[in-house]
């Protein structure tokens, strides 16, 4: 699909209010396209004045603006990510993939009510987000078309990158916040921040080049540790330090507590994008790191060996599915059903200590489905009789001796 196909039509544009949104909205308007800007409120910490996005988008030519209040949906998807322990390549809590899931689903629902049949986004042709927007839309409603300016030759001939977009916006007097000397770009939602591009594309630029927005660098955190107690019931956080919370309040509170102690701040990752290239990101996700680690401590108590192996396999699969935009397909639904069954057993209170970027286990209490007992004690406690292991080792030894005799060792 290209811009020539859209002349005279009304499209729904997923607008963040940033440089790309302003540029694309104005450019499309100049090409004879009617743009309705749809912006998701995901409790993004870098947007203190959500209402200002509407004024910016209208100033750039949008014929209408639709705000989508999705904070609660964002929070619940964050908890789903925690329940799946969805950390991509070991470091990244998939904050942006979860955000794209919530945004795109909300967008599709909203445009259907308005009778719009084409949605658009500002994701580049080199990244993952174009895949997420496209696939989620296609899965939610195959009848809705997707227009991606960064894959349209007409747009690419006009804009090679960020500097050309800034020139364009300045020429037309558009109200952008971006500047030529901004050293990197940031994508934000309730769950965390993603910093990439600009000077961060050089591996000679340290992670500390980033200015944290959700907390402090660990070395700047308080010199005294703080203990935090989190209560989960059936996989959902319900209390933090004795105060009732829902998913949204839990994440907001965990962001605040974790952030001030440097938890989950400035995670450096050179990751494998779905499109086949590597990219470098610096991530902030204090609340996800805090709640996710506490949840993980409970899983250690609850899952037996076979369940643990299966859970880890499902976690790896679901993380990849989420990262690549397949969070809604059959494989993901199957995996998420299994994870949801596991979450029904995750009840208990976890106390952790936070100190300069480190989460340390302190205690757990009232974990009704825990398998931990004194049967594994080194003292004379529990029901496990040492003598019973004689027969156990005798059976295991049959195979060990057989492979030795067969020259397989």
DRENDO-1510 file (C-alpha; in Angstrom, 1 decimal, always signed):
<recs>
REC; n; res; u; v; w
REC; 1; UNK; +0.0; +0.0; +0.0 .
REC; 2; UNK; +1.3; +3.5; -0.9 .
REC; 3; UNK; +0.2; +7.0; -0.3 .
REC; 4; UNK; -1.4; +7.2; -3.8 .
REC; 5; UNK; -3.9; +4.6; -2.8 .
REC; 6; UNK; -5.0; +6.7; +0.2 .
REC; 7; UNK; -5.8; +10.1; -1.5 .
REC; 8; UNK; -9.2; +11.3; -0.3 .
REC; 9; UNK; -9.5; +8.5; +2.3 .
REC; 10; UNK; -9.6; +8.7; +6.1 .
REC; 11; UNK; -7.0; +6.7; +8.0 .
REC; 12; UNK; -6.4; +6.0; +11.6 .
REC; 13; UNK; -2.8; +6.9; +12.6 .
REC; 14; UNK; -1.3; +5.5; +15.8 .
REC; 15; UNK; +0.3; +8.7; +17.1 .
REC; 16; UNK; +2.7; +9.1; +20.0 .
REC; 17; UNK; +2.9; +12.9; +19.5 .
REC; 18; UNK; +6.6; +12.7; +18.7 .
REC; 19; UNK; +8.7; +13.7; +15.7 .
REC; 20; UNK; +7.6; +10.8; +13.5 .
REC; 21; UNK; +3.9; +11.3; +14.3 .
REC; 22; UNK; +4.0; +15.0; +13.6 .
REC; 23; UNK; +6.0; +14.6; +10.4 .
REC; 24; UNK; +3.9; +11.7; +9.0 .
REC; 25; UNK; +0.5; +13.3; +9.9 .
REC; 26; UNK; +1.4; +16.6; +8.2 .
REC; 27; UNK; +3.0; +14.9; +5.1 .
REC; 28; UNK; -0.1; +12.6; +4.6 .
REC; 29; UNK; -2.4; +15.6; +4.9 .
REC; 30; UNK; -0.3; +17.4; +2.2 .
REC; 31; UNK; -0.9; +14.3; +0.0 .
REC; 32; UNK; -4.7; +14.6; +0.4 .
REC; 33; UNK; -5.2; +12.0; +3.1 .
REC; 34; UNK; -7.5; +12.7; +6.1 .
REC; 35; UNK; -5.7; +11.6; +9.2 .
REC; 36; UNK; -7.4; +10.8; +12.5 .
REC; 37; UNK; -4.8; +10.6; +15.3 .
REC; 38; UNK; -5.3; +7.8; +17.9 .
REC; 39; UNK; -3.1; +8.0; +20.9 .
REC; 40; UNK; -2.9; +5.5; +23.7 .
REC; 41; UNK; -2.6; +6.6; +27.3 .
REC; 42; UNK; -0.3; +3.9; +28.7 .
REC; 43; UNK; +0.7; +5.8; +31.8 .
REC; 44; UNK; +3.9; +6.6; +30.0 .
REC; 45; UNK; +6.2; +8.4; +32.5 .
REC; 46; UNK; +7.8; +10.7; +30.0 .
REC; 47; UNK; +4.5; +12.3; +29.0 .
REC; 48; UNK; +3.4; +14.6; +31.8 .
REC; 49; UNK; +0.8; +16.4; +29.7 .
REC; 50; UNK; -1.2; +13.9; +27.7 .
REC; 51; UNK; -3.7; +16.6; +26.6 .
REC; 52; UNK; -0.9; +18.4; +24.8 .
REC; 53; UNK; -0.6; +15.5; +22.3 .
REC; 54; UNK; -4.0; +16.4; +20.9 .
REC; 55; UNK; -3.0; +20.0; +20.3 .
REC; 56; UNK; +0.2; +19.0; +18.6 .
REC; 57; UNK; -1.5; +16.5; +16.3 .
REC; 58; UNK; -4.2; +18.9; +15.3 .
REC; 59; UNK; -1.6; +21.5; +14.6 .
REC; 60; UNK; +0.0; +19.0; +12.3 .
REC; 61; UNK; -3.2; +18.5; +10.3 .
REC; 62; UNK; -5.1; +15.8; +12.0 .
REC; 63; UNK; -8.8; +16.2; +11.3 .
REC; 64; UNK; -9.7; +14.6; +14.6 .
REC; 65; UNK; -8.0; +13.1; +17.7 .
REC; 66; UNK; -9.0; +10.1; +19.8 .
REC; 67; UNK; -7.4; +9.4; +23.1 .
REC; 68; UNK; -7.5; +5.8; +24.2 .
REC; 69; UNK; -7.4; +5.3; +28.0 .
REC; 70; UNK; -5.5; +2.0; +28.3 .
REC; 71; UNK; -3.7; +2.3; +31.6 .
REC; 72; UNK; -5.4; -0.6; +33.2 .
REC; 73; UNK; -5.0; -2.8; +30.2 .
REC; 74; UNK; -1.3; -1.9; +30.1 .
REC; 75; UNK; -1.0; -2.9; +33.7 .
REC; 76; UNK; -2.7; -6.2; +33.3 .
REC; 77; UNK; -0.6; -7.1; +30.3 .
REC; 78; UNK; +2.4; -6.3; +32.4 .
REC; 79; UNK; +1.3; -8.8; +35.0 .
REC; 80; UNK; +0.8; -11.3; +32.2 .
REC; 81; UNK; +4.4; -10.7; +31.2 .
REC; 82; UNK; +5.5; -11.3; +34.8 .
REC; 83; UNK; +3.5; -14.5; +35.1 .
REC; 84; UNK; +5.2; -15.8; +31.9 .
REC; 85; UNK; +8.6; -14.4; +33.2 .
REC; 86; UNK; +9.0; -12.9; +29.7 .
REC; 87; UNK; +12.5; -11.6; +29.6 .
REC; 88; UNK; +13.9; -11.5; +26.0 .
REC; 89; UNK; +17.4; -12.8; +25.7 .
REC; 90; UNK; +17.7; -12.8; +29.5 .
REC; 91; UNK; +17.6; -9.1; +30.1 .
REC; 92; UNK; +14.6; -7.3; +28.6 .
REC; 93; UNK; +11.2; -7.5; +30.1 .
REC; 94; UNK; +9.5; -6.9; +26.7 .
REC; 95; UNK; +8.0; -3.6; +27.8 .
REC; 96; UNK; +7.6; -2.2; +24.3 .
REC; 97; UNK; +6.2; -5.5; +22.8 .
REC; 98; UNK; +3.6; -5.5; +25.6 .
REC; 99; UNK; +2.9; -1.8; +24.9 .
REC; 100; UNK; +2.4; -2.5; +21.2 .
REC; 101; UNK; +0.0; -5.3; +22.0 .
REC; 102; UNK; -2.2; -3.1; +24.1 .
REC; 103; UNK; -2.0; -0.1; +21.8 .
REC; 104; UNK; -2.8; -2.0; +18.6 .
REC; 105; UNK; -5.6; -4.0; +20.1 .
REC; 106; UNK; -7.1; -0.7; +21.5 .
REC; 107; UNK; -6.6; +0.9; +18.1 .
REC; 108; UNK; -8.4; -1.8; +16.2 .
REC; 109; UNK; -11.3; -1.8; +18.6 .
REC; 110; UNK; -11.5; +2.0; +18.3 .
REC; 111; UNK; -11.4; +2.3; +14.5 .
REC; 112; UNK; -14.0; -0.4; +14.1 .
REC; 113; UNK; -16.4; +1.8; +16.1 .
REC; 114; UNK; -15.7; +4.7; +13.7 .
REC; 115; UNK; -15.9; +2.7; +10.5 .
REC; 116; UNK; -12.3; +3.4; +9.5 .
REC; 117; UNK; -10.8; +0.6; +7.5 .
REC; 118; UNK; -7.1; +1.6; +7.3 .
REC; 119; UNK; -4.6; +2.1; +10.2 .
REC; 120; UNK; -1.2; +3.5; +10.0 .
REC; 121; UNK; +1.9; +3.7; +12.2 .
REC; 122; UNK; +5.3; +5.4; +12.3 .
REC; 123; UNK; +7.5; +2.3; +12.9 .
REC; 124; UNK; +10.5; +2.0; +10.6 .
REC; 125; UNK; +11.2; -0.7; +8.1 .
REC; 126; UNK; +14.3; -1.9; +10.1 .
REC; 127; UNK; +12.6; -2.6; +13.4 .
REC; 128; UNK; +10.3; -5.0; +15.3 .
REC; 129; UNK; +7.4; -2.6; +15.8 .
REC; 130; UNK; +6.3; -2.7; +12.2 .
REC; 131; UNK; +5.8; -6.4; +12.6 .
REC; 132; UNK; +3.9; -6.1; +15.8 .
REC; 133; UNK; +1.5; -3.4; +14.5 .
REC; 134; UNK; +0.9; -5.4; +11.3 .
REC; 135; UNK; +0.5; -8.9; +12.7 .
REC; 136; UNK; -1.7; -7.8; +15.7 .
REC; 137; UNK; -3.9; -5.8; +13.4 .
REC; 138; UNK; -4.1; -8.7; +10.9 .
REC; 139; UNK; -5.0; -11.1; +13.6 .
REC; 140; UNK; -7.5; -8.8; +15.4 .
REC; 141; UNK; -9.4; -7.9; +12.1 .
REC; 142; UNK; -8.1; -9.2; +8.7 .
REC; 143; UNK; -10.4; -6.7; +6.9 .
REC; 144; UNK; -8.4; -3.7; +8.2 .
REC; 145; UNK; -5.6; -2.5; +6.0 .
REC; 146; UNK; -2.2; -1.3; +7.3 .
REC; 147; UNK; -0.2; +1.6; +5.8 .
REC; 148; UNK; +3.4; +2.0; +6.8 .
REC; 149; UNK; +5.0; +5.2; +5.6 .
REC; 150; UNK; +8.5; +3.9; +6.3 .
REC; 151; UNK; +7.9; +1.2; +3.7 .
REC; 152; UNK; +6.4; +3.6; +1.1 .
REC; 153; UNK; +8.9; +4.7; -1.6 .
REC; 154; UNK; +7.3; +8.2; -1.8 .
REC; 155; UNK; +7.9; +8.8; +1.8 .
REC; 156; UNK; +11.4; +7.4; +1.8 .
REC; 157; UNK; +12.3; +9.6; -1.1 .
REC; 158; UNK; +11.4; +12.6; +1.0 .
REC; 159; UNK; +12.7; +11.5; +4.4 .
REC; 160; UNK; +15.9; +9.6; +4.8 .
REC; 161; UNK; +15.9; +9.9; +8.6 .
REC; 162; UNK; +15.5; +12.0; +11.7 .
REC; 163; UNK; +17.4; +15.1; +10.5 .
REC; 164; UNK; +15.3; +15.5; +7.3 .
REC; 165; UNK; +12.2; +15.1; +9.4 .
REC; 166; UNK; +13.3; +17.9; +11.8 .
REC; 167; UNK; +14.1; +20.1; +8.8 .
REC; 168; UNK; +10.6; +19.5; +7.4 .
REC; 169; UNK; +8.8; +20.2; +10.7 .
REC; 170; UNK; +10.8; +23.4; +11.2 .
REC; 171; UNK; +10.0; +24.6; +7.7 .
REC; 172; UNK; +6.3; +24.1; +8.3 .
REC; 173; UNK; +6.3; +25.4; +11.8 .
REC; 174; UNK; +5.1; +22.1; +13.4 .
REC; 175; UNK; +5.2; +21.9; +17.2 .
REC; 176; UNK; +7.9; +19.2; +17.7 .
REC; 177; UNK; +9.9; +18.6; +20.9 .
REC; 178; UNK; +12.8; +16.9; +19.1 .
REC; 179; UNK; +16.0; +18.6; +18.4 .
REC; 180; UNK; +19.1; +17.9; +16.3 .
REC; 181; UNK; +21.3; +17.4; +19.3 .
REC; 182; UNK; +19.1; +14.9; +21.1 .
REC; 183; UNK; +21.5; +12.0; +21.6 .
REC; 184; UNK; +19.0; +9.1; +21.5 .
REC; 185; UNK; +15.3; +8.3; +21.2 .
REC; 186; UNK; +13.0; +7.0; +24.0 .
REC; 187; UNK; +9.9; +4.9; +23.8 .
REC; 188; UNK; +7.8; +4.7; +27.0 .
REC; 189; UNK; +4.9; +3.1; +28.7 .
REC; 190; UNK; +3.9; +2.2; +32.3 .
REC; 191; UNK; +6.1; -0.9; +32.3 .
REC; 192; UNK; +9.4; +0.8; +31.2 .
REC; 193; UNK; +11.5; +2.9; +28.9 .
REC; 194; UNK; +13.5; +1.9; +25.8 .
REC; 195; UNK; +16.4; +4.1; +24.9 .
REC; 196; UNK; +18.0; +3.5; +21.5 .
REC; 197; UNK; +19.3; +5.2; +18.4 .
REC; 198; UNK; +21.6; +8.2; +18.1 .
REC; 199; UNK; +24.8; +7.9; +20.0 .
REC; 200; UNK; +23.6; +4.7; +21.6 .
REC; 201; UNK; +24.2; +3.0; +18.2 .
REC; 202; UNK; +27.9; +3.2; +18.9 .
REC; 203; UNK; +29.2; +0.5; +21.3 .
REC; 204; UNK; +31.8; +3.0; +22.4 .
REC; 205; UNK; +28.9; +4.9; +24.2 .
REC; 206; UNK; +28.5; +3.5; +27.7 .
REC; 207; UNK; +25.1; +2.7; +29.2 .
REC; 208; UNK; +25.6; +5.5; +31.7 .
REC; 209; UNK; +25.3; +8.0; +28.8 .
REC; 210; UNK; +21.6; +7.6; +29.3 .
REC; 211; UNK; +19.8; +9.9; +31.9 .
REC; 212; UNK; +17.4; +7.6; +33.8 .
REC; 213; UNK; +13.8; +8.8; +33.8 .
REC; 214; UNK; +12.3; +6.1; +36.1 .
REC; 215; UNK; +14.9; +6.1; +38.8 .
REC; 216; UNK; +18.6; +6.6; +39.5 .
REC; 217; UNK; +21.8; +4.8; +38.6 .
REC; 218; UNK; +22.6; +2.2; +41.3 .
REC; 219; UNK; +25.6; +4.2; +42.5 .
REC; 220; UNK; +23.3; +7.2; +43.2 .
REC; 221; UNK; +20.8; +5.1; +45.1 .
REC; 222; UNK; +20.4; +5.4; +48.9 .
REC; 223; UNK; +23.2; +4.0; +51.0 .
REC; 224; UNK; +20.7; +2.1; +53.2 .
REC; 225; UNK; +18.8; -1.0; +52.0 .
REC; 226; UNK; +15.0; -1.0; +51.9 .
REC; 227; UNK; +12.9; -4.1; +52.5 .
REC; 228; UNK; +9.7; -4.5; +50.5 .
REC; 229; UNK; +7.0; -7.2; +51.1 .
REC; 230; UNK; +4.8; -8.1; +48.1 .
REC; 231; UNK; +1.8; -10.3; +48.5 .
REC; 232; UNK; +0.5; -12.3; +45.5 .
REC; 233; UNK; -2.8; -14.2; +45.3 .
REC; 234; UNK; -3.4; -16.5; +42.4 .
REC; 235; UNK; -0.6; -14.7; +40.4 .
REC; 236; UNK; -1.8; -11.2; +41.0 .
REC; 237; UNK; -0.1; -8.7; +43.3 .
REC; 238; UNK; -2.6; -7.6; +46.0 .
REC; 239; UNK; -0.5; -6.0; +48.7 .
REC; 240; UNK; +2.7; -4.1; +48.8 .
REC; 241; UNK; +4.0; -3.4; +52.3 .
REC; 242; UNK; +0.5; -4.2; +53.6 .
REC; 243; UNK; -1.3; -1.8; +51.4 .
REC; 244; UNK; -3.9; -3.1; +49.0 .
REC; 245; UNK; -3.1; -2.7; +45.3 .
REC; 246; UNK; -4.5; -3.6; +41.9 .
REC; 247; UNK; -2.3; -4.3; +38.9 .
REC; 248; UNK; -2.0; -0.6; +37.9 .
REC; 249; UNK; -1.2; +0.6; +41.5 .
REC; 250; UNK; +1.2; -2.2; +42.0 .
REC; 251; UNK; +3.2; -1.3; +39.0 .
REC; 252; UNK; +3.2; +2.4; +39.7 .
REC; 253; UNK; +4.3; +1.8; +43.3 .
REC; 254; UNK; +6.9; -0.8; +42.3 .
REC; 255; UNK; +8.3; +1.6; +39.7 .
REC; 256; UNK; +8.7; +4.2; +42.4 .
REC; 257; UNK; +10.3; +1.9; +45.0 .
REC; 258; UNK; +12.5; +0.1; +42.6 .
REC; 259; UNK; +13.5; +3.2; +40.7 .
REC; 260; UNK; +14.8; +5.0; +43.7 .
REC; 261; UNK; +17.1; +2.0; +44.5 .
REC; 262; UNK; +18.4; +1.7; +40.9 .
REC; 263; UNK; +16.5; -1.6; +40.3 .
REC; 264; UNK; +16.2; -2.5; +36.6 .
REC; 265; UNK; +17.8; +0.8; +35.5 .
REC; 266; UNK; +20.1; +1.0; +32.5 .
REC; 267; UNK; +20.0; -2.6; +31.4 .
REC; 268; UNK; +22.3; -2.8; +28.3 .
REC; 269; UNK; +21.3; -5.3; +25.6 .
REC; 270; UNK; +22.5; -5.9; +22.1 .
REC; 271; UNK; +19.6; -8.0; +20.9 .
REC; 272; UNK; +18.5; -10.0; +17.9 .
REC; 273; UNK; +15.7; -8.2; +16.1 .
REC; 274; UNK; +13.0; -10.3; +14.4 .
REC; 275; UNK; +14.0; -8.7; +11.0 .
REC; 276; UNK; +17.5; -10.3; +11.3 .
REC; 277; UNK; +19.7; -7.5; +12.5 .
REC; 278; UNK; +21.2; -6.7; +15.9 .
REC; 279; UNK; +20.3; -3.5; +17.8 .
REC; 280; UNK; +21.5; -1.9; +21.0 .
REC; 281; UNK; +19.0; -0.8; +23.7 .
REC; 282; UNK; +19.3; +0.6; +27.2 .
REC; 283; UNK; +16.2; -0.3; +29.2 .
REC; 284; UNK; +14.5; +0.9; +32.4 .
REC; 285; UNK; +11.9; -1.4; +34.0 .
REC; 286; UNK; +12.1; -1.0; +37.8 .
REC; 287; UNK; +8.6; -2.2; +38.6 .
REC; 288; UNK; +8.7; -5.2; +36.3 .
REC; 289; UNK; +12.1; -6.2; +37.6 .
REC; 290; UNK; +10.9; -5.9; +41.2 .
REC; 291; UNK; +7.6; -7.6; +40.8 .
REC; 292; UNK; +9.0; -10.2; +38.4 .
REC; 293; UNK; +11.8; -11.2; +40.7 .
REC; 294; UNK; +9.5; -11.5; +43.7 .
REC; 295; UNK; +7.2; -13.7; +41.5 .
REC; 296; UNK; +10.1; -15.8; +40.5 .
REC; 297; UNK; +11.0; -16.5; +44.1 .
REC; 298; UNK; +7.6; -18.0; +44.6 .
REC; 299; UNK; +7.8; -20.1; +41.5 .
REC; 300; UNK; +11.0; -21.7; +42.9 .
REC; 301; UNK; +8.9; -23.0; +45.8 .
REC; 302; UNK; +5.9; -24.2; +43.9 .
REC; 303; UNK; +7.1; -25.9; +40.7 .
REC; 304; UNK; +8.5; -29.4; +40.8 .
REC; 305; UNK; +11.3; -30.6; +38.5 .
REC; 306; UNK; +9.0; -31.5; +35.5 .
REC; 307; UNK; +6.8; -28.5; +35.9 .
REC; 308; UNK; +9.9; -26.2; +36.1 .
REC; 309; UNK; +11.3; -27.6; +32.9 .
REC; 310; UNK; +8.0; -27.2; +31.1 .
REC; 311; UNK; +7.5; -23.7; +32.5 .
REC; 312; UNK; +10.9; -22.6; +31.4 .
REC; 313; UNK; +10.3; -23.9; +27.9 .
REC; 314; UNK; +6.9; -22.2; +27.7 .
REC; 315; UNK; +8.5; -19.0; +29.1 .
REC; 316; UNK; +11.1; -19.0; +26.4 .
REC; 317; UNK; +8.5; -19.6; +23.7 .
REC; 318; UNK; +6.1; -17.0; +24.9 .
REC; 319; UNK; +8.8; -14.4; +25.2 .
REC; 320; UNK; +9.8; -15.0; +21.6 .
REC; 321; UNK; +6.2; -15.0; +20.5 .
REC; 322; UNK; +5.5; -11.7; +22.3 .
REC; 323; UNK; +8.7; -10.1; +21.0 .
REC; 324; UNK; +7.8; -11.0; +17.4 .
REC; 325; UNK; +4.1; -9.9; +17.6 .
REC; 326; UNK; +2.5; -13.4; +17.9 .
REC; 327; UNK; +1.0; -12.9; +21.4 .
REC; 328; UNK; -2.5; -13.7; +20.0 .
REC; 329; UNK; -2.0; -16.8; +17.9 .
REC; 330; UNK; -2.8; -20.4; +18.8 .
REC; 331; UNK; +0.7; -21.2; +20.1 .
REC; 332; UNK; +0.6; -18.2; +22.4 .
REC; 333; UNK; -2.9; -19.0; +23.6 .
REC; 334; UNK; -1.9; -22.6; +24.4 .
REC; 335; UNK; +1.2; -21.4; +26.3 .
REC; 336; UNK; -0.6; -18.7; +28.1 .
REC; 337; UNK; -3.3; -21.1; +29.3 .
REC; 338; UNK; -0.6; -23.3; +30.9 .
REC; 339; UNK; +1.0; -20.2; +32.5 .
REC; 340; UNK; -2.4; -19.1; +33.8 .
REC; 341; UNK; -2.9; -22.4; +35.4 .
REC; 342; UNK; +0.5; -22.1; +37.1 .
REC; 343; UNK; -0.4; -18.6; +38.2 .
REC; 344; UNK; -3.4; -20.0; +40.1 .
REC; 345; UNK; -0.9; -21.6; +42.5 .
REC; 346; UNK; +1.2; -18.5; +43.0 .
REC; 347; UNK; +0.0; -17.3; +46.3 .
REC; 348; UNK; +2.3; -16.1; +49.0 .
REC; 349; UNK; +4.2; -13.1; +50.5 .
REC; 350; UNK; +7.8; -12.3; +49.5 .
REC; 351; UNK; +10.1; -9.9; +51.3 .
REC; 352; UNK; +13.1; -8.7; +49.3 .
REC; 353; UNK; +15.8; -6.2; +50.1 .
REC; 354; UNK; +16.7; -3.5; +47.6 .
REC; 355; UNK; +20.2; -2.0; +47.6 .
REC; 356; UNK; +21.9; -0.1; +44.9 .
REC; 357; UNK; +20.5; -2.0; +41.9 .
REC; 358; UNK; +20.4; -5.4; +43.6 .
REC; 359; UNK; +17.3; -7.4; +44.7 .
REC; 360; UNK; +18.1; -9.8; +47.5 .
REC; 361; UNK; +15.8; -12.5; +48.9 .
REC; 362; UNK; +14.8; -12.0; +52.5 .
REC; 363; UNK; +11.9; -14.2; +53.4 .
REC; 364; UNK; +8.7; -15.9; +52.1 .
REC; 365; UNK; +5.6; -16.6; +54.1 .
REC; 366; UNK; +2.1; -18.2; +53.7 .
REC; 367; UNK; +2.8; -20.0; +50.5 .
REC; 368; UNK; +0.1; -22.7; +50.6 .
REC; 369; UNK; +1.3; -24.5; +47.4 .
REC; 370; UNK; +5.0; -24.6; +48.3 .
REC; 371; UNK; +6.8; -28.0; +47.9 .
REC; 372; UNK; +9.7; -26.9; +50.1 .
REC; 373; UNK; +9.8; -29.0; +53.3 .
REC; 374; UNK; +12.3; -30.4; +55.8 .
REC; 375; UNK; +12.6; -33.6; +53.7 .
REC; 376; UNK; +15.7; -32.1; +52.1 .
REC; 377; UNK; +17.3; -31.1; +55.5 .
REC; 378; UNK; +20.8; -32.1; +56.4 .
REC; 379; UNK; +19.6; -32.5; +60.0 .
REC; 380; UNK; +17.6; -35.4; +61.5 .
REC; 381; UNK; +14.2; -34.0; +60.3 .
REC; 382; UNK; +11.6; -34.7; +57.7 .
REC; 383; UNK; +10.4; -38.1; +56.3 .
REC; 384; UNK; +13.2; -38.9; +53.9 .
REC; 385; UNK; +15.3; -41.9; +55.2 .
REC; 386; UNK; +18.9; -41.8; +54.1 .
REC; 387; UNK; +18.9; -45.6; +53.8 .
REC; 388; UNK; +16.3; -45.5; +51.1 .
REC; 389; UNK; +18.8; -44.0; +48.7 .
REC; 390; UNK; +20.8; -47.3; +48.7 .
REC; 391; UNK; +18.3; -48.9; +46.4 .
REC; 392; UNK; +17.9; -45.7; +44.4 .
REC; 393; UNK; +21.6; -45.5; +43.7 .
REC; 394; UNK; +21.7; -49.2; +43.0 .
REC; 395; UNK; +19.2; -48.8; +40.1 .
REC; 396; UNK; +20.9; -45.8; +38.7 .
REC; 397; UNK; +24.3; -47.6; +38.9 .
REC; 398; UNK; +23.1; -50.3; +36.6 .
REC; 399; UNK; +23.0; -47.9; +33.7 .
REC; 400; UNK; +26.2; -46.1; +34.7 .
REC; 401; UNK; +28.2; -49.4; +34.7 .
REC; 402; UNK; +26.6; -50.5; +31.4 .
REC; 403; UNK; +27.7; -47.4; +29.5 .
REC; 404; UNK; +31.2; -47.7; +31.0 .
REC; 405; UNK; +31.5; -51.4; +29.8 .
REC; 406; UNK; +30.3; -50.4; +26.4 .
REC; 407; UNK; +33.0; -47.8; +26.0 .
REC; 408; UNK; +30.6; -44.9; +25.9 .
REC; 409; UNK; +32.2; -42.8; +28.6 .
</recs>
